Amino acid sequence: MDIPVVIHKEDGSVYGVSVPDIPGCYSHGETIEEAIKNTKVAIYGHVSILLELNEPFIITASKIDNLIQDPEYANGIWAVVDVDMSKIDTKPERIN
């Protein structure tokens, strides 16, 4: 699933990444490439935690053309992160 992400950079900071389709999921990196790579890890981690907490969630892959209209993402750099949802362990782990 291709998940759209928006990358921002302010003077004197690293590249910050927001994942509009997964509220609360953020990442960062020293370079754009590193930020995108870290975002993929952040998405897997964020979804895994939601599953552990039995929190309901739905991930949709919005169209960037629709998201770009949101002023919150103005001047951002858009990219997509390929996330294989089958790699997320949905089975609870029993700990004794």
C-alpha positions as CSV (number, residue, x, y, z in Angstrom):
1,M,0.0,0.0,0.0
2,D,1.4,3.4,-1.0
3,I,0.9,5.8,1.9
4,P,1.3,9.5,1.1
5,V,3.6,11.5,3.4
6,V,4.5,15.2,3.5
7,I,8.0,16.4,4.3
8,H,8.8,19.8,5.9
9,K,12.0,21.5,6.6
10,E,12.5,24.7,8.6
11,D,15.8,26.6,8.8
12,G,18.1,25.0,11.3
13,S,16.1,21.8,11.7
14,V,16.0,18.3,10.3
15,Y,13.4,17.1,7.7
16,G,10.1,16.4,9.6
17,V,7.6,14.0,8.1
18,S,3.8,13.8,8.7
19,V,1.6,10.9,7.7
20,P,-1.8,12.4,7.1
21,D,-3.6,9.1,6.8
22,I,-2.2,7.8,10.1
23,P,-3.0,10.4,12.8
24,G,-0.2,10.7,15.3
25,C,2.5,9.1,13.1
26,Y,5.5,11.3,12.5
27,S,9.2,10.9,11.7
28,H,12.3,12.8,10.8
29,G,15.7,12.6,9.2
30,E,18.8,14.5,8.3
31,T,18.2,14.0,4.6
32,I,15.0,13.5,2.6
33,E,16.0,10.0,1.9
34,E,16.6,9.2,5.6
35,A,13.4,10.9,6.6
36,I,11.4,8.7,4.2
37,K,13.2,5.6,5.3
38,N,12.6,6.4,9.0
39,T,8.9,7.1,8.2
40,K,8.4,3.6,6.9
41,V,9.8,2.3,10.2
42,A,7.6,4.8,12.1
43,I,4.5,3.6,10.3
44,Y,5.1,-0.1,11.1
45,G,5.8,0.8,14.8
46,H,2.8,3.1,15.1
47,V,0.4,0.5,13.7
48,S,1.9,-2.3,15.8
49,I,1.4,-0.2,18.9
50,L,-2.2,0.5,17.9
51,L,-2.8,-3.3,17.5
52,E,-1.2,-4.1,20.9
53,L,-3.5,-1.5,22.5
54,N,-6.5,-2.9,20.6
55,E,-7.1,0.6,19.3
56,P,-9.3,0.7,16.2
57,F,-7.7,2.2,13.1
58,I,-8.2,2.4,9.4
59,I,-5.5,3.2,7.0
60,T,-6.6,4.7,3.8
61,A,-4.2,5.8,1.0
62,S,-5.5,9.2,0.2
63,K,-4.7,10.9,-3.1
64,I,-1.9,13.5,-2.8
65,D,-4.0,15.7,-5.1
66,N,-6.7,15.9,-2.3
67,L,-4.3,16.3,0.6
68,I,-2.3,19.1,-1.0
69,Q,-5.3,21.4,-0.6
70,D,-4.9,21.3,3.2
71,P,-3.2,24.5,4.4
72,E,-1.5,22.4,7.2
73,Y,0.6,20.8,4.5
74,A,1.5,24.0,2.6
75,N,4.9,24.1,1.1
76,G,5.6,20.5,1.9
77,I,7.4,17.9,-0.3
78,W,5.1,15.0,-1.1
79,A,6.2,11.4,-1.4
80,V,4.8,7.9,-0.9
81,V,6.0,5.2,1.4
82,D,5.3,1.6,0.3
83,V,4.0,-0.3,3.3
84,D,3.4,-4.0,3.2
85,M,0.6,-4.5,5.7
86,S,1.0,-8.2,5.7
87,K,4.3,-7.7,7.5
88,I,2.5,-6.4,10.6
89,D,1.9,-9.1,13.2
90,T,-1.7,-8.9,14.1
91,K,-1.6,-11.9,16.4
92,P,-1.4,-11.1,20.1
93,E,1.7,-12.4,21.9
94,R,1.2,-14.3,25.1
95,I,3.7,-13.6,27.8
96,N,3.9,-15.7,31.0
